[in-house]
Amino acid sequence: MKTHLFLLCSFFCGCNLFSQTFFREKSDSLLGVYRGQTELPAKVETLGSLIDLYIYNDATVAKSYTLEMMSISENGDYGEGMILSHLNLGYYYYTLEKMDSATFHMQKTLDLAKMNGVETGVVKALSNLSLIQGHKGDYASAIKLMDSVANIYLMKKDYLNYGVSINNNAAHYYDQGDYLKAMEGYRHALKILDTIDREPYRKADVLRNIGKLNTRQGNHNKALDYFSQALTVYLEIEDNLYAASTLIDMGSVHSNLEDDDQAIEYYKRGLEVSIRSNNPSTAILAYGNMGIAYKDQGKYVQAIENLKKCLTYDKQELSDINEVIYLYQIGNAYTLSNDFANAASYLNRSVALATSGRIGNEMLNALNYRSLNFEKSGQLENALVDIKKSQEIKDSLFSMEKTKQIEELQAIYETEKKEAAIGLQKEEIKTLNERAKVDKLSKGLYAGGMFSFVTISGLLYFGFRQRIKKNRIAREKQEEIYRREIEYKKKELASQTLHLVQKNTFIQELKENLEHLRGSPERFKIEFRRIVMLLKKQSAEDQDWEVFKTYFAQVHNDFDQKLKTIYSDITEKEIRLAAFLRMNLSTKEIAAMLNVMPDSILKSKYRLKKKLQLDKEIDLNSFLNTL
């Protein structure tokens, strides 16, 4: 296994040697273009290309070009350049987990985009603000915001960014602990992005997220498979930041499998990519995870050496939470190697930083590790004090978690209440308008006395009858919906019944053939061939297709006729494929039903999209759902 890993590593290193040459040539070419440009919009656009080139390969260089963009845009009073500058700076700080700085620049992006009427800037800022809210733990706000972003992209028929938004929202559900909704979201995003050729890293992001979800659920082999698929894409497009992160993810899976040697190999590869591309955030993570793996192996010298490297990075790259973690991990490694004095030094620093930063969860770990050091060094009273503090924090965190859950429920309740209030306000406005008309009429008829009273009463009665009529229409509509649902279920049941009848007929015929074989061995070759043909016919050309198609057309408003209107030469097999896609069946599910390989279905989908003359950016499934 180790030899295989070494060969893989050598292969990737060779590929990156070539790609780094290409990378430098591309960078030099863009710089040459930039220096020769005089128009401000063109210079900003070229700087944007340089930022895109470096953001995943050398974030520090990307930041320098972003500051250059901001400087020339500010001097030239170029609004769009300022929007892009703040957007890129916000993303830079987000990758470093500096959320306050990221929020500032994203909010600035939003304000400038609104001021200048740049819709794309508004949507991108909202999307990133949703990610920041999720990182802060405000999942209710994050999900609601990302839902709005997804709807905007769907209305604009921007299916690529619609798929990305679905993936981002699924990630919010994952962080919230709702794994079922997370997986539903990831699969939905994958279906959308599966038909789009542009920006392949978007699909890789979804694959990586599914890998994380499988890791959390203990499906380690599935997780490694998804991570491997994502890694292949990242390496192909030289997305070094996410390639390094994925390698570290794969190391963590092996660590969960208690295969520390394999885990360390992946951490080393992630570290190599991080250093080569100057990505300090992933380098810190690789050093830290490697140190913990060495500690678990009992190799305390290597553990301390790697963990200390994490602390050499400045505050711009090393977050307070990670610093607390690495301090108490170093302290624990010293404790386990019986160097209690050094252990106390690092553990005290960890507890102090966790206290000042109010980092409750990690303070709990720091106190537990320090109490162990006190216990092993014979300071039992101090160990008891830390254990008591630890229990108090645990109780406090539990209370805070419950309070947070209550607040989230309260927020949902308040939102629903506001929506209901808005609905009532609309009704009240209508009522007030009617009353205003009545008041105006009553003033004109005031001298009529009783006649005025009768008229107003009549109008009120008319309004009351109108409301009853409106309620009756709404109720009839709802009843019609229920009626249609029942009809649909009946048709579905009839289709399934016919299908079962045909299956049973086929089984009976198969049994008869097998009986003939038993009685006449000499007919084996003839009958065997016939049975094979029957099996193929049954699995590949389902006999109830015509019945299914009839019911499907009724439920889905003559779906096949609409397809034939768009393209008269469409084949029966293509209509069948389109119908299965309209039912939101996956590629694997369709392949299983038609007894073919998934690759064959993907090719058929491509040919169908081409025959329907759909543009590349149009998603086939979404198009079919509109018919």
Secondary structure, 3 states (H helix, E strand, C coil): CHHHHHHHHHHHHHHHHHHHHHHHHHHHHHHHHHHHCCCHHHHHHHHHHHHHHHCCCCHHHHHHHHHHHHHHHHHCCCHHHHHHHHHHHHHHHHHCCCHHHHHHHHHHHHHHHHHHCCHHHHHHHHHHHHHHHHHCCCHHHHHHHHHHHHHHHHHCCCHHHHHHHHHHHHHHHHHHCCHHHHHHHHHHHHHHHCCCCCCCHHHHHHHHHHHHHHHHCCCHHHHHHHHHHHHHHHHHCCCHHHHHHHHHHHHHHHHHCCCHHHHHHHHHHHHHHHHHCCCHHHHHHHHHHHHHHHHHCCCHHHHHHHHHHHCCCCCCCCCHHHHHHHHHHHHHHHHHCCCHHHHHHHHHHHHHHHHHCCCHHHHHHHHHHHHHHHHHCCCHHHHHHHHHHHHHHHHHHHHHHHHHHHHHHHHHHHHHHHHHHHHHHHHHHHHHHHHHHHHHHHHHCHHHCHHHHHHHHHHHHHHHHHHHHHHHHHHHHHHHHHHHHHHHHHHHHHHHHHHHHHHHHHHHHHHHHHHHHHHCHHHHHHHHHHHHHHHHHHHHCCCCHHHHHHHHHHHCCCHHHHHHHHCCCCCHHHHHHHHHHHCCCCHHHHHHHHCCCHHHHHHHHHHHHHHCCCCCCCCHHHHHHCC
